[in-house]
Amino acid sequence: MLPSAQGKGIGKKLIEAIKELALEKNQYSILLNVNKYNEGAIKFYEYLGFVNIKSEVIDIGNGYVMDDFVFEMKL
């Protein structure tokens, strides 16, 4: 989300909508990846109840990797 849109409740509403869809699909959790160095996003996800369950490095080609934490929210 662009910094200019942050702090307006949009992200929280989006996660709530995703949560509702996941529950309708009989899912037991929501998983997401976040860059290990994105402190703002990490704090936001933790605030919403997500928990860091692991870290992973994913090769995305051409010498680039995603160096992420995987977060989970139990439903």
C-alpha positions, -999 to 999 in steps of 0.1 A, spaced: 0 0 0 13 35 -8 24 55 22 -2 81 14 -29 55 18 -16 41 51 -32 48 84 -67 51 70 -80 17 78 -79 4 43 -54 -24 50 -74 -35 81 -107 -36 60 -89 -56 33 -76 -82 57 -111 -85 73 -126 -91 38 -100 -118 31 -107 -133 65 -144 -135 56 -137 -151 23 -113 -176 39 -140 -186 64 -165 -191 37 -141 -214 20 -136 -234 52 -100 -223 56 -84 -225 91 -58 -198 86 -45 -171 64 -8 -171 53 12 -142 39 48 -134 31 65 -101 41 100 -90 34 121 -94 65 132 -58 65 97 -43 60 93 -33 97 62 -12 91 43 -41 75 55 -66 101 42 -44 129 9 -40 111 4 -77 106 13 -84 142 -12 -58 153 -39 -76 133 -30 -109 150 -7 -125 125 22 -146 139 56 -151 123 58 -189 117 90 -192 96 114 -175 73 122 -185 37 143 -174 8 127 -179 -26 147 -177 -58 127 -155 -82 153 -157 -110 180 -135 -125 200 -136 -93 171 -122 -72 156 -137 -41 126 -129 -18 140 -130 17 108 -132 37 90 -141 69 58 -162 66 30 -150 88 -1 -168 98 -35 -158 112 -55 -186 127 -92 -183 119 
